[in-house]
């Protein structure tokens, strides 16, 4: 599980330069950007914070995100 301290400092790598890029934890398996909607999976307790990875899931509604996220 991702610690609260880490959640407080992580930001969406796509938005952080122009916006807040705040992330919310979804079902202990995803980080969802509140600005752009990119969704970053958490695999083996490690957030995969790659813009390309977040882009793959941007159109997927939160309720349809696989839990646990698929491993690469």
Backbone as a ProteinNet text record, in pm:
[ID]
protein_1_A
[PRIMARY]
XXXXXXXXXXXXXXXXXXXXXXXXXXXXXXXXXXXXXXXXXXXXXXXXXXXXXXXXXXXXXXXXXXXXXXXX
[TERTIARY]
83.8	0	88.6	46.4	121.4	97.6	204.6	192.8	128.7	67.7	5.3	109.6	229.2	335.5	372.5	379.6	411.9	298.4	174.5	59.9	59.8	107.2	108	209.6	315.1	417	408.2	345.6	334	242.2	278.5	198.2	199.1	97.1	88.7	205.1	288.4	402.7	361.6	239.6	192	146.4	93.1	30.4	114.1	211.9	279.6	341.3	378.5	441.6	340.9	216.3	117.5	2.5	-22.2	-134.1	-85.4	-178.8	-142.2	-107.1	-178.4	-151.5	-178.8	-276.2	-307.2	-362.6	-321.7	-364.1	-451.5	-552	-631.2	-612.4	-611.2	-595.3	-731	-735.3	-859.4	-841	-916.1	-918.3	-779.6	-692.9	-556.5	-478.8	-522.9	-458.1	-428.4	-483.4	-466.7	-448.4	-371.8	-362.8	-425.6	-527	-602.7	-575.5	-531.2	-503.3	-634.5	-645.3	-765.5	-773.5	-664.6	-664	-687.9	-611.8	-619	-690.9	-712.3	-783.2	-696.5	-565.3	-478.7	-483	-470	-477.6	-350	-279.5	-151.3	-168	-131.4	-146.6	-41.3	-77.3	16.4	41.3	163	198.9	301	270	357.8	393.2	292.9	307.2	394.7	419.4	500.9	417.1	393.3	318.4	398.4	333.3	395.6	359.7	446.7	418.5	473	450.4	492.1	372.9	395.1	285.6	218.2	297.1	240	150.7	188.1	106.6	-24.8	-17.8	-139	-231.7	-174.6	-252.5	-333.3	-280.2	-350.1	-487.6	-501.5	-622	-708.4	-672.4	-741.4	-889.7	-927.5	-1067.4	-1145	-1078.1	-1144	-1207.2	-1337.8	-1400.8	-1340.9	-1334.5	-1275.1	-1339.4	-1469.6	-1539.7	-1498.7	-1438.6	-1398.1	-1247.4	-1175.5	-1031.8	-1010.6	-920.2	-895.2	-821.8	-869.5	-804.6	-775	-648.5	-529.8	-499.9	-421.4	-382.9	-299.7	-304.7	-223.7	-75.1	1.3	147.9	201.2	311.5	368.8	425.1
-118.1	0	124.8	225.7	350.6	432.8	482.8	558.8	695.5	748.7	880.5	988.2	973.7	1070.9	1075.9	959	953.8	1014.8	985.9	1042.1	1194.3	1250.5	1395.9	1463.9	1392.7	1456.2	1416.2	1301.9	1259.5	1352.7	1380.7	1462.3	1397.9	1426.1	1375.2	1433.3	1348.2	1399.9	1478.8	1458.3	1532.1	1673.8	1691.4	1818.9	1906.5	1851.9	1920.5	2055.5	2075.7	2202.7	2316.3	2282.7	2385.5	2389.1	2279.3	2269	2200.8	2177.2	2109.7	1963.4	1895.9	1754.3	1666.8	1706.3	1628.9	1492.3	1392.6	1255.8	1206.9	1127.1	1062.9	913	848.1	703.2	638.7	545.4	475.2	326.9	273.7	131.5	74.5	156.2	115.5	54.8	83.6	22.5	121.4	241.6	339.6	478.3	562.2	704.3	777.8	858.3	927.4	1076.9	1136.4	1279	1356.5	1453.7	1534.3	1639.6	1665	1764.4	1703.3	1601	1547.6	1413.4	1345.8	1218.3	1097.5	1118.1	1001.9	914.6	784.1	687.9	605.4	611.8	544.6	422	303.7	182.5	174.8	106.3	75.2	-75.2	-112	-252.8	-290.5	-393.3	-437.9	-321.7	-239.6	-124.8	-13	-13.6	90.6	160.8	291.3	364.2	371.7	336.8	344.4	481.6	579.7	719.4	761.5	680.9	711.9	771.4	883.4	950	854.6	776.8	682.2	579.4	536.5	439	503.1	624.6	694.9	722.5	748.5	777.1	656.1	536	413.5	402.4	457.3	437.7	562.6	670.3	798.6	790.5	710.3	700.6	592.3	515.6	410.3	469.2	451.7	501.4	432	504	448.2	315.5	303.8	180.9	60.9	85.1	-24.8	-53.9	13.7	-13.4	-150.1	-230.4	-362.2	-351.2	-428.5	-433.7	-580.4	-615.7	-532.1	-495.2	-387.6	-348.5	-457.8	-465.9	-567.4	-538.1	-642.3	-627.8	-625.6	-559.7	-550.2	-680.2
0	0	0	-72.7	-82.4	44.4	103.1	227.9	203.4	306.7	298.9	269.7	325.4	301	152.1	88.9	-53.1	-135.5	-99.3	-170.5	-166	-58.1	-42.9	-134.1	-172.9	-256.8	-404.5	-435	-575.2	-652.3	-776.2	-866.2	-1004.2	-1080.5	-1217.6	-1297.4	-1358.3	-1433.7	-1557.5	-1605.9	-1722.1	-1684.8	-1566.7	-1528.6	-1436.9	-1371.1	-1261.5	-1299.8	-1423.2	-1462.3	-1479.5	-1515.9	-1544.3	-1445	-1376.7	-1283.8	-1156.8	-1064.7	-940	-961.8	-1051.2	-1076	-955.9	-873.7	-753.9	-792	-715.7	-740.5	-625.8	-661.4	-556.2	-568.8	-455.8	-451.1	-476.7	-569.6	-601.4	-574.5	-481.8	-445.4	-414.4	-359.8	-323.2	-440.1	-564.2	-680	-792.2	-783	-890.5	-831.7	-901.5	-870.3	-988.1	-959.5	-1063.4	-1053.3	-1164.5	-1167.9	-1169.9	-1081.4	-1071.7	-1182	-1252.3	-1358.9	-1497.1	-1532.8	-1669.4	-1679.6	-1568.2	-1570.2	-1599.3	-1613.4	-1634.3	-1509.9	-1533.7	-1424.4	-1422.9	-1310.7	-1296.7	-1206.4	-1256.2	-1175.2	-1064.8	-958.9	-851.2	-859.4	-896.7	-915.5	-809.5	-730.5	-621.8	-528.9	-495.1	-404.9	-461.1	-592.3	-655.6	-762.2	-747	-849.8	-980.3	-1089.9	-1221.9	-1278.2	-1256.9	-1288	-1424.2	-1524.8	-1661.1	-1735.4	-1803	-1873.9	-1972.1	-2045.7	-2142.3	-2074.4	-1955.8	-1881.9	-1836.8	-1787.1	-1745.2	-1862	-1978.4	-2099	-2143.7	-2123	-2163.8	-2099.4	-1978.5	-1898.8	-1888.9	-1956.7	-1938.9	-1974.9	-2071.6	-2113	-2038.9	-1955.2	-1879.4	-1754	-1735.9	-1613	-1490.2	-1380	-1258.7	-1220.5	-1232.9	-1193.6	-1278.2	-1394.9	-1483.1	-1478.2	-1393.7	-1381.4	-1317.8	-1372.9	-1314.6	-1181.4	-1085.6	-954	-925.7	-911.4	-919.7	-1064.5	-1083.3	-1219.2	-1284.5	-1417.2	-1484.7	-1469.2	-1446.2	-1439.1	-1581.1	-1599.3	-1734.4	-1779.9
[MASK]
++++++++++++++++++++++++++++++++++++++++++++++++++++++++++++++++++++++++

